[in-house]
Amino acid sequence: MANQKRLEVARALATKPELLLLDELMAGLNPTEVAQAMGLVTRIRDKGITIFMIEHVMKAIMSVCDRIMVLHHGE
């Protein structure tokens, strides 16, 4: 996973949030980095932190999300 994205997530986790907003976490990542990012998301989820993700990589998030909402043209 790209270092800048890791740093951003680490900064957010430092505040011990109950809710974490991840906006396009996987944008620009190669397949190996996407797998690492999803591992990180899984570990965060398993700690009981609610994660709200905005993402275009649907295949990756299907395995870790309890609920998914799809917007089409903003609706």
Contact map, one row per residue, 1 for C-alpha under 8 A:
111011000000000000000000000010011101100000000000000000000000000000000000000
111111000000000000000000000010001000000000000000000000000000000000000000000
111111100000000000000000000000000000000000000000000000000000000000000000000
011111110000000000000000000000000000000000000000000000000000000000000000000
111111111000000000000000100000000000000000000000000000000000000000000000000
111111111100000000000000000000000000000000000000000000000000000000000000000
001111111110000000000000000000000000000000000000000000000000000000000000000
000111111111000000000000000000000000000000000000000000000000000000000000000
000011111111100000000000000000000000000000000000000000000000000000000000000
000001111111110000000000000000000000000000000000000000000000000000000000000
000000111111111000000000000000000000000000000000000000000000000000000000000
000000011111111110010000000000000000000000000000000000000000000000000000000
000000001111111110010000000000000000000000000000000000000000000000000000000
000000000111111110000000000000000000000000000000000000000000000000000000000
000000000011111110000000000000000000000000000000000000000000000000000000000
000000000001111111000000000000000000000000000000000000000000000000000000000
000000000001111111110000000000000000000000000000100000000000000000000000000
000000000000000111110000000000000000000000000001110000000000000000000000000
000000000000000011111000000000000000000000000000111100000000000000000000000
000000000001100011111100000000000000000000000000111100000000000000000000000
000000000000000000111110000000000000000000000000001111000000000000000000000
000000000000000000011111100000000000000000000000001111000000000000000000000
000000000000000000001111100000000000000000000000000011100000000000000000000
000000000000000000000111111000000000000000000000000011110000000000000000000
000010000000000000000111111000000000100000000000000001100000000000000000000
000000000000000000000001111110001100100000000000000000101000000000000000000
000000000000000000000001111110000000000000000000000000010000000000000000000
000000000000000000000000011111000000000000000000000000000000000000000000000
110000000000000000000000011111111100000000000000000000000000000000000000000
000000000000000000000000000111111100000000000000000000000000000000000000000
000000000000000000000000000011111110000000000000000000000000000000000000000
100000000000000000000000000011111111000000000000000000000000000000000000000
110000000000000000000000010011111111100000000000000000000000000000000000000
100000000000000000000000010011111111110000000000000000000001000000000000000
000000000000000000000000000000111111111000000000000000000001000000000000000
100000000000000000000000000000011111111100000000000000000000000000000000000
100000000000000000000000110000001111111110000000000000000000000000000000000
000000000000000000000000000000000111111111000000000000000001100100000000000
000000000000000000000000000000000011111111100000000000000000000000000000000
000000000000000000000000000000000001111111110000000000000000000000000000000
000000000000000000000000000000000000111111111000000000000000000100000000000
000000000000000000000000000000000000011111111100000000000000000100000000000
000000000000000000000000000000000000001111111110000000000000000000000000000
000000000000000000000000000000000000000111111111100000000000000000000000000
000000000000000000000000000000000000000011111111111000000000000000000000000
000000000000000000000000000000000000000001111111100000000000000000000000000
000000000000000000000000000000000000000000111111100000000000000000000000000
000000000000000001000000000000000000000000011111110000000000000000000000000
000000000000000011110000000000000000000000011111111000000000000000000000000
000000000000000001110000000000000000000000001001111100000000000000000000000
000000000000000000111100000000000000000000001000111110000000000000000000000
000000000000000000111100000000000000000000000000011111000000000000000000000
000000000000000000001111000000000000000000000000001111100000000000000000000
000000000000000000001111100000000000000000000000000111110000000000000000000
000000000000000000000011110000000000000000000000000011111100000000000000000
000000000000000000000001001000000000000000000000000001111100000000000000000
000000000000000000000000010000000000000000000000000000111111100000000000000
000000000000000000000000000000000000000000000000000000111111110000000000000
000000000000000000000000000000000000000000000000000000001111111000000000000
000000000000000000000000000000000110010000000000000000001111111100000000000
000000000000000000000000000000000000010000000000000000001111111110000000000
000000000000000000000000000000000000000000000000000000000111111110010000000
000000000000000000000000000000000000000000000000000000000011111110000000000
000000000000000000000000000000000000010011000000000000000001111111000000000
000000000000000000000000000000000000000000000000000000000000111111110000000
000000000000000000000000000000000000000000000000000000000000000111110000000
000000000000000000000000000000000000000000000000000000000000000011111000000
000000000000000000000000000000000000000000000000000000000000010011111100000
000000000000000000000000000000000000000000000000000000000000000000111110000
000000000000000000000000000000000000000000000000000000000000000000011111000
000000000000000000000000000000000000000000000000000000000000000000001111111
000000000000000000000000000000000000000000000000000000000000000000000111111
000000000000000000000000000000000000000000000000000000000000000000000011111
000000000000000000000000000000000000000000000000000000000000000000000011111
000000000000000000000000000000000000000000000000000000000000000000000011111
